[in-house]
Amino acid sequence: MRAYRNLLKQLSEDAPEKLTRLPAEFLAEQTRWLLERDEIYVLEQVNKYVPVMAALATEAVARAADRALELGVVDDFCFLYAHLPSDGRPDAARIDRACARLARRGNAGGIEQIIGATGVRPVLDEETVLRSYNVLVAAGRLGAVDYMRQLSGVPVRFDADAAATGIRALLASGRLGPLRKLARLADVEVRLDAREIHRAVAEAVTDGTLHDLAAALACLRPSPRIEGFTAVFRRLVSEARFAELPPLFTVFADADWGALDARMWRRLLTSGSAPAVHFAFERCDDAALLARQAPDAYALGVSSGDRLLVRLACERGGLPLRTEDARGLLGDALEDGDAPWLDFVAARLTTLPAVDPDRAQLYLARQAATRPQRVRRDAEALGVPWVPEVGAWLLALAEGRHEVALAGLGDARHAPGAHPVAALVAHLPDPADPADPAGLPADGARAS
């Protein structure tokens, strides 16, 4: 009865030692009642302290597990499944159908939980997976989208409406990194209400994330702007939060550049914040002030990996570019496809520092896709031969196009200057190949 259900729940949460003193007949009767009425959470809590599951009929537990699976109550199902013998458990086809329902509801976590409990990887059709993408994108759950992509192998596609809804959800919850990612992936027009932006700005001021908010809003199309600059500016100044001033000039349409007087520029330049110093070196017209602050700005740019700040310190502050600093920053620049930085380094140094061959090939592949006229010249400047197959393989991996990357392994393996990792991966066995040419042990573990 429900009164005893409440008693058992309270005891399991607040006084579990008293559960062990209850009569066995009473516990057996009440646990049968709990199972019949799908009160599995309470049953699970009681079972932590008294092994009541062992006394329940296997057929009754199997029926309850089936109901939980059909209804998508994943926690209940996984608990009950663990207490069933192998011949009493749902078959793979039923688990597939249940996971398809979860996918359509956007419950990627539930699917992952079922896989962990049962060892069954569901086979999901493309229509189901695409629907899950729309549901998950609209909820701003990009990590779950990627999980479903890995599980199904279906390339990610989603509707513009789902993307717009997801952008609003991410903005409202302050998840600015995923917001930037979704805005770049979707490339849809999202016209946000001014109230949404004001609320986000207020939260960002409180959280100290104005730089992140401004960067996220800049990725939207059209990039939204609001009014109300003066009040936020005065608050930040009164709290000596000078490093957070630059984003205001991106977010607010009524930003007053006259508010940045000589004292304020000095505050920005001495803030120790790379984005703030970067902003000042881009916008300040006081050449003498910039020259005095250039050494500190250069050091800050190197330590923070801000290549453009290093370049600004050199160009506007009259500093030389040190070879050791160029070497440290050049690797990331190549990986990012930053051709202007390569041009800057090449113009400042007689000889370019030695570079990682993989990063060089990745850089050249990016240039081949966007500015093919640069490839030969940049390869010569970097001192590496251009191997298109290897570059294309690395680019596919870097962009997450894993199917393309794996399909291209054969070309990369046999290309001149073949890539050793590509060759190694090409020789690994196909997990789906029953012949198992590499001689895997029966338990699936690889021999060392």
C-alpha positions as CSV (number, residue, x, y, z in Angstrom):
1,M,0.0,0.0,0.0
2,R,1.1,3.6,-0.6
3,A,1.5,4.4,3.1
4,Y,4.0,1.6,3.4
5,R,5.7,2.7,0.2
6,N,6.2,6.1,1.7
7,L,7.5,4.5,4.9
8,L,10.1,2.4,3.1
9,K,11.2,5.4,1.0
10,Q,11.7,7.5,4.2
11,L,13.5,4.8,6.0
12,S,15.9,4.1,3.1
13,E,16.7,7.8,2.9
14,D,16.9,8.7,6.6
15,A,17.2,5.6,8.7
16,P,18.3,2.7,6.6
17,E,19.5,0.7,9.6
18,K,15.8,0.3,10.6
19,L,15.0,-1.5,7.3
20,T,17.0,-4.5,8.4
21,R,14.7,-4.8,11.5
22,L,11.4,-5.0,9.6
23,P,9.8,-8.5,9.4
24,A,10.8,-10.4,6.3
25,E,7.2,-11.2,5.5
26,F,6.3,-7.5,5.6
27,L,9.2,-6.6,3.3
28,A,8.5,-9.4,0.9
29,E,4.8,-8.3,0.5
30,Q,5.6,-4.6,0.1
31,T,8.4,-5.2,-2.4
32,R,6.0,-7.2,-4.5
33,W,3.6,-4.3,-4.3
34,L,6.4,-1.9,-5.3
35,L,7.3,-4.0,-8.3
36,E,3.8,-4.4,-9.5
37,R,3.2,-0.7,-9.4
38,D,6.5,0.2,-11.0
39,E,7.8,2.0,-7.9
40,I,11.3,0.9,-8.9
41,Y,13.2,3.8,-7.4
42,V,11.9,2.9,-3.9
43,L,12.6,-0.8,-4.6
44,E,16.2,0.0,-5.6
45,Q,16.8,2.1,-2.4
46,V,15.4,-0.7,-0.2
47,N,17.5,-3.3,-2.0
48,K,20.7,-1.3,-1.1
49,Y,20.2,-2.3,2.5
50,V,18.1,-5.5,2.4
51,P,18.5,-8.0,-0.6
52,V,14.8,-8.0,-1.4
53,M,15.3,-8.6,-5.2
54,A,16.4,-12.1,-4.7
55,A,13.0,-13.0,-3.3
56,L,11.0,-11.6,-6.3
57,A,9.8,-13.9,-9.0
58,T,12.0,-13.7,-12.2
59,E,8.9,-13.5,-14.4
60,A,7.6,-10.5,-12.4
61,V,10.9,-8.7,-12.6
62,A,11.1,-9.4,-16.4
63,R,7.6,-7.9,-16.9
64,A,8.5,-4.8,-15.0
65,A,11.7,-4.5,-17.0
66,D,9.7,-4.7,-20.2
67,R,7.4,-2.0,-19.0
68,A,10.2,0.3,-18.0
69,L,11.9,-0.3,-21.4
70,E,8.7,0.4,-23.3
71,L,8.1,3.6,-21.3
72,G,11.7,4.8,-21.6
73,V,12.3,4.8,-17.9
74,V,15.9,4.1,-18.3
75,D,17.1,4.1,-14.7
76,D,14.4,1.6,-13.7
77,F,15.1,-0.6,-16.7
78,C,18.8,-0.8,-16.0
79,F,18.3,-1.7,-12.4
80,L,15.9,-4.5,-13.2
81,Y,17.9,-5.7,-16.1
82,A,20.9,-6.3,-13.8
83,H,18.7,-8.7,-11.7
84,L,17.6,-10.8,-14.6
85,P,19.2,-14.0,-15.8
86,S,20.4,-14.1,-19.4
87,D,17.4,-16.0,-20.7
88,G,15.0,-13.6,-19.0
89,R,16.4,-10.4,-20.5
90,P,14.9,-8.5,-23.5
91,D,16.4,-9.3,-26.9
92,A,18.4,-6.9,-29.0
93,A,15.5,-6.1,-31.3
94,R,13.4,-4.9,-28.4
95,I,16.3,-2.8,-27.1
96,D,16.7,-1.4,-30.6
97,R,13.1,-0.3,-30.7
98,A,13.3,1.3,-27.3
99,C,16.5,3.2,-28.2
100,A,14.9,4.5,-31.3
101,R,12.1,5.9,-29.2
102,L,14.6,7.5,-26.9
103,A,16.5,8.9,-29.9
104,R,13.4,10.6,-31.3
105,R,12.9,12.2,-27.8
106,G,16.5,13.4,-27.8
107,N,17.4,11.2,-24.9
108,A,21.0,10.4,-25.9
109,G,22.0,9.9,-22.3
110,G,19.4,7.2,-21.9
111,I,20.7,5.3,-24.9
112,E,24.3,5.5,-23.6
113,Q,23.0,4.2,-20.2
114,I,21.2,1.3,-21.9
115,I,24.3,0.4,-23.9
116,G,26.4,0.4,-20.7
117,A,23.9,-1.8,-18.9
118,T,23.2,-4.3,-21.7
119,G,26.2,-4.2,-24.0
120,V,23.7,-3.9,-26.9
121,R,24.6,-1.2,-29.4
122,P,21.3,-0.2,-31.1
123,V,21.0,0.1,-34.9
124,L,19.2,3.4,-35.6
125,D,17.9,4.4,-39.0
126,E,18.8,7.7,-40.6
127,E,15.3,9.2,-40.2
128,T,15.4,8.5,-36.5
129,V,18.9,9.9,-36.0
130,L,18.1,13.1,-38.0
131,R,15.1,13.7,-35.8
132,S,17.2,13.3,-32.7
133,Y,19.7,15.9,-34.1
134,N,16.9,18.4,-34.4
135,V,15.6,17.8,-30.9
136,L,19.1,17.9,-29.4
137,V,20.2,21.0,-31.4
138,A,17.0,22.8,-30.3
139,A,17.9,22.0,-26.7
140,G,21.5,23.2,-27.2
141,R,22.9,19.8,-26.4
142,L,25.8,19.7,-28.9
143,G,27.7,17.0,-27.0
144,A,24.7,14.7,-27.3
145,V,24.6,15.4,-31.0
146,D,28.1,14.3,-31.4
147,Y,27.5,11.2,-29.3
148,M,24.6,10.3,-31.7
149,R,26.8,10.9,-34.7
150,Q,29.4,8.5,-33.3
151,L,26.8,5.9,-32.4
152,S,25.0,6.0,-35.7
153,G,27.5,7.2,-38.3
154,V,24.9,9.5,-39.8
155,P,26.3,12.9,-40.7
156,V,25.0,15.8,-38.7
157,R,22.2,17.8,-40.3
158,F,19.5,19.9,-38.7
159,D,16.8,22.4,-39.6
160,A,17.3,26.1,-39.4
161,D,14.4,26.4,-36.9
162,A,16.1,23.9,-34.6
163,A,19.3,25.9,-34.8
164,A,17.6,29.2,-34.0
165,T,15.8,27.6,-31.0
166,G,19.1,26.1,-29.8
167,I,20.9,29.4,-30.0
168,R,18.2,31.0,-27.9
169,A,18.4,28.2,-25.4
170,L,22.2,28.4,-25.1
171,L,22.1,32.2,-24.8
172,A,19.4,32.0,-22.0
173,S,21.5,29.4,-20.1
174,G,24.8,31.3,-20.5
175,R,26.5,28.4,-22.4
176,L,28.5,30.7,-24.6
177,G,31.1,28.2,-26.0
178,P,28.5,25.9,-27.4
179,L,26.6,29.0,-28.7
180,R,29.6,30.0,-30.7
181,K,30.0,26.5,-32.1
182,L,26.3,26.2,-33.1
183,A,26.3,29.6,-34.7
184,R,29.2,28.7,-36.8
185,L,27.8,25.3,-37.8
186,A,24.3,26.6,-38.5
187,D,24.9,29.9,-40.4
188,V,21.3,30.9,-40.0
189,E,19.7,34.2,-39.3
190,V,18.6,34.6,-35.7
191,R,17.0,37.9,-34.8
192,L,17.1,38.1,-31.0
193,D,14.9,40.3,-29.0
194,A,16.7,43.2,-27.2
195,R,15.4,41.8,-23.8
196,E,17.2,38.6,-24.5
197,I,20.5,40.4,-25.0
198,H,20.0,42.7,-22.0
199,R,19.4,39.7,-19.8
200,A,22.5,38.0,-21.2
201,V,24.6,41.1,-20.7
202,A,23.4,41.4,-17.1
203,E,24.3,37.8,-16.4
204,A,27.7,38.2,-18.1
205,V,28.5,41.3,-16.0
206,T,27.7,39.3,-12.9
207,D,29.7,36.2,-14.0
208,G,32.6,38.2,-15.5
209,T,32.1,36.6,-19.0
210,L,31.5,39.7,-21.1
211,H,34.4,38.8,-23.4
212,D,32.8,35.4,-24.1
213,L,29.4,36.9,-24.6
214,A,30.7,39.4,-27.1
215,A,32.6,36.7,-29.0
216,A,29.5,34.6,-29.1
217,L,27.2,37.4,-30.3
218,A,29.7,38.3,-33.0
219,C,29.2,34.8,-34.5
220,L,25.4,35.4,-35.0
221,R,23.9,36.6,-38.2
222,P,23.0,39.4,-37.9
223,S,25.2,40.3,-35.0
224,P,22.8,41.8,-32.4
225,R,23.5,45.2,-30.7
226,I,21.6,47.0,-28.0
227,E,21.6,50.3,-26.2
228,G,22.5,51.0,-22.6
229,F,26.2,51.5,-22.8
230,T,26.7,54.2,-20.2
231,A,25.2,52.4,-17.2
232,V,27.2,49.2,-17.7
233,F,30.4,51.2,-18.5
234,R,30.1,53.2,-15.3
235,R,29.5,50.0,-13.2
236,L,32.6,48.3,-14.5
237,V,34.7,51.4,-14.0
238,S,33.4,51.9,-10.5
239,E,34.4,48.3,-9.7
240,A,37.8,48.8,-11.4
241,R,37.0,46.0,-13.9
242,F,38.8,47.8,-16.7
243,A,39.7,44.6,-18.6
244,E,36.0,44.0,-19.2
245,L,35.4,47.3,-21.0
246,P,36.3,46.3,-24.6
247,P,33.3,43.9,-25.2
248,L,31.0,46.8,-24.5
249,F,32.1,48.4,-27.8
250,T,31.0,45.3,-29.6
251,V,27.7,44.7,-27.9
252,F,26.3,48.3,-27.5
253,A,25.2,50.3,-30.5
254,D,25.4,53.5,-28.4
255,A,29.0,52.9,-27.2
256,D,30.8,56.2,-26.5
257,W,34.4,56.0,-27.7
258,G,35.0,59.4,-26.1
259,A,34.7,57.6,-22.7
260,L,38.1,56.1,-23.4
261,D,40.4,59.0,-22.4
262,A,44.1,58.7,-21.8
263,R,43.7,57.5,-18.3
264,M,41.3,54.7,-19.4
265,W,43.7,53.6,-22.2
266,R,46.4,53.3,-19.6
267,R,44.1,51.2,-17.5
268,L,43.4,48.9,-20.3
269,L,47.1,48.6,-21.4
270,T,48.1,47.7,-17.8
271,S,45.2,45.4,-17.0
272,G,47.2,42.2,-17.6
273,S,44.3,40.9,-19.8
274,A,45.4,39.8,-23.3
275,P,42.0,40.7,-24.9
276,A,42.0,44.1,-23.2
277,V,45.6,44.9,-24.2
278,H,44.9,43.6,-27.7
279,F,41.9,45.9,-28.0
280,A,43.9,48.9,-26.9
281,F,46.7,48.2,-29.4
282,E,44.1,48.0,-32.1
283,R,42.2,51.1,-31.2
284,C,44.4,53.6,-29.3
285,D,45.9,56.4,-31.2
286,D,48.6,57.4,-28.6
287,A,51.7,56.1,-30.3
288,A,54.0,57.1,-27.5
289,L,51.8,55.2,-24.9
290,L,51.8,52.1,-27.1
291,A,55.6,52.2,-27.5
292,R,56.0,52.3,-23.7
293,Q,53.7,49.4,-23.2
294,A,54.9,47.3,-26.2
295,P,57.4,45.1,-24.2
296,D,54.7,44.1,-21.7
297,A,52.1,43.6,-24.5
298,Y,54.6,41.4,-26.4
299,A,55.3,39.2,-23.4
300,L,51.6,38.9,-22.7
301,G,50.9,38.0,-26.3
302,V,53.6,35.3,-26.2
303,S,52.4,33.8,-22.9
304,S,48.7,33.8,-23.8
305,G,49.3,32.6,-27.4
306,D,47.7,35.8,-28.8
307,R,49.6,36.0,-32.1
308,L,47.9,39.1,-33.2
309,L,48.8,40.9,-30.0
310,V,52.5,39.9,-30.6
311,R,52.2,41.3,-34.1
312,L,50.6,44.5,-32.9
313,A,53.3,45.0,-30.3
314,C,55.9,44.6,-33.0
315,E,54.2,46.8,-35.6
316,R,52.8,49.5,-33.4
317,G,55.4,49.3,-30.6
318,G,58.5,49.0,-32.8
319,L,59.7,45.7,-31.3
320,P,61.6,42.9,-33.1
321,L,60.1,39.5,-33.3
322,R,62.3,36.9,-31.5
323,T,63.0,33.6,-33.2
324,E,62.2,31.5,-30.2
325,D,58.8,33.3,-29.8
326,A,58.0,32.9,-33.4
327,R,58.8,29.2,-33.2
328,G,56.5,28.7,-30.2
329,L,53.6,30.5,-31.9
330,L,54.1,29.2,-35.5
331,G,52.9,25.7,-34.7
332,D,49.5,26.8,-33.6
333,A,49.3,29.3,-36.4
334,L,49.9,26.5,-39.0
335,E,47.3,24.3,-37.3
336,D,44.8,27.2,-37.5
337,G,45.6,28.0,-41.1
338,D,46.8,31.5,-40.1
339,A,48.4,32.6,-43.4
340,P,48.8,36.3,-42.3
341,W,50.9,35.2,-39.3
342,L,53.2,33.1,-41.6
343,D,53.6,36.1,-43.8
344,F,54.4,38.3,-40.8
345,V,57.0,35.9,-39.5
346,A,58.6,35.4,-43.0
347,A,58.9,39.2,-43.4
348,R,60.5,39.6,-39.9
349,L,62.9,36.7,-39.9
350,T,65.6,35.8,-42.4
351,T,64.8,32.1,-42.0
352,L,61.7,30.5,-40.6
353,P,62.1,28.2,-37.6
354,A,61.8,24.5,-38.1
355,V,58.2,23.3,-38.0
356,D,56.3,20.1,-37.2
357,P,55.8,18.3,-40.5
358,D,52.3,17.3,-39.7
359,R,51.2,20.8,-38.8
360,A,52.9,22.0,-42.0
361,Q,51.0,19.5,-44.1
362,L,47.7,20.4,-42.4
363,Y,48.4,24.1,-43.0
364,L,49.1,23.4,-46.7
365,A,45.9,21.4,-47.0
366,R,43.9,24.3,-45.6
367,Q,45.6,26.6,-48.1
368,A,45.0,24.2,-51.0
369,A,41.2,24.3,-50.2
370,T,40.9,28.1,-49.9
371,R,44.0,29.8,-51.5
372,P,45.7,27.2,-53.7
373,Q,48.0,29.8,-55.2
374,R,49.8,30.0,-51.9
375,V,50.6,26.3,-51.6
376,R,53.9,26.1,-53.5
377,R,55.3,29.3,-52.1
378,D,54.4,28.4,-48.5
379,A,55.8,24.9,-48.8
380,E,59.1,26.4,-49.9
381,A,59.1,28.9,-47.1
382,L,58.4,26.2,-44.5
383,G,61.0,23.9,-46.0
384,V,58.7,20.9,-46.4
385,P,57.5,19.0,-49.5
386,W,53.8,19.2,-50.1
387,V,52.2,15.8,-49.9
388,P,48.5,16.4,-50.9
389,E,47.3,12.9,-49.8
390,V,48.7,13.3,-46.3
391,G,47.5,16.8,-46.0
392,A,44.0,15.9,-47.0
393,W,44.0,13.0,-44.5
394,L,45.1,15.3,-41.7
395,L,42.6,17.9,-42.6
396,A,39.7,15.4,-42.7
397,L,40.7,14.3,-39.2
398,A,41.0,17.8,-37.9
399,E,37.6,18.7,-39.2
400,G,36.0,15.6,-37.7
401,R,35.3,14.0,-41.1
402,H,36.4,10.6,-39.8
403,E,34.7,8.5,-42.5
404,V,36.5,10.5,-45.2
405,A,39.8,10.3,-43.3
406,L,39.5,6.5,-43.0
407,A,38.5,6.1,-46.6
408,G,41.6,8.0,-47.6
409,L,44.0,6.0,-45.7
410,G,45.0,3.8,-48.6
411,D,46.1,6.8,-50.6
412,A,48.0,8.3,-47.7
413,R,49.7,5.0,-47.0
414,H,51.1,4.6,-50.5
415,A,51.9,8.3,-51.2
416,P,55.4,9.5,-51.5
417,G,56.6,10.4,-47.9
418,A,53.7,8.2,-46.6
419,H,52.5,9.1,-43.1
420,P,53.5,6.5,-40.5
421,V,50.3,6.8,-38.5
422,A,48.2,6.5,-41.6
423,A,50.0,3.4,-42.5
424,L,49.6,2.0,-39.0
425,V,45.9,2.7,-38.9
426,A,45.5,1.2,-42.4
427,H,46.8,-2.1,-41.2
428,L,44.5,-2.3,-38.1
429,P,41.8,-4.9,-38.5
430,D,38.2,-4.0,-39.3
431,P,36.2,-4.6,-36.0
432,A,33.4,-5.9,-38.2
433,D,35.6,-8.4,-40.0
434,P,35.0,-11.9,-38.6
435,A,38.3,-13.1,-40.2
436,D,40.2,-10.9,-37.7
437,P,43.4,-10.8,-39.8
438,A,45.4,-9.3,-36.9
439,G,44.7,-12.2,-34.6
440,L,42.7,-10.7,-31.9
441,P,42.1,-12.8,-28.8
442,A,38.5,-14.1,-28.4
443,D,37.7,-11.6,-25.6
444,G,38.4,-8.7,-28.0
445,A,41.4,-7.4,-26.1
446,R,44.4,-6.6,-28.3
447,A,47.6,-8.4,-27.7
448,S,50.4,-6.0,-26.7
